[in-house]
Amino acid sequence: MDLAEVTCPTCFEPFQVPLPAAPETPCDLDYDCEVCCRPMVISVYEDGGDLFAEARGIHD
């Protein structure tokens, strides 16, 4: 299982999340920060064969 590091848009703490399989991307995942528990959306996308993840607040 591949992991990606994201940074919480609320508390700015980094943490790792498991990535879905490449055929399931691009996708948006509803996720709660593992540090402050605030909700966020993590966008997972493929670029050049690599998977990337970006976190944003639910109201961004």
N, C-alpha and C positions, 0 to 999 in steps of 0.2 A: 504494500500500500504506500503510495506516494504522499508526502506531507508538504504543505506550503506554509511559510510564515506570513502572517497578516498582522497588522497593527490596528488595534481598536480605535475607531474614530472618536470615542468618548473619553477613555482614560489614557489613550496613546501607549498602552502596554502591548508588546508583541507576544504572540503565541502561535502555535502550529495547529493547522486543521488538516484532516484527511481530504485528499482530492478524489473526485469521482473518476471513473474510467474515461479515457479520452473520447470514446464514442458518445458519451453522455454530455459532452461540452459543445458549445458554450451553455452555461446555466447560471442561475442565481440561487443561492442557498440562504434560507433564513437561519440565523445563528445567534446565539447569545455569547457575549464575551466571556471567556473563561476566567477573567480577572474581576471585572466589575459587574458582570451579568447583564449589561445593557444589550438590547437587541440591535442587530445589524444585518446587512445583506452582504454576502460574499459572492462576488462575481468571479466565475472560473471560466477561463478561455484558453485556447490553444494558439500558440504563435511559433511557427517554425518547428513544429513537432514537440515543443515543450508546453507544459501546463503552467498557468500562472493564476494567482488569486489576488483579488483586491477587495478590501472591506470598506463599506460606506455606511453611514447612518441610515436608518429606515426612512428619514424624511429628506434625504439629499437628492 
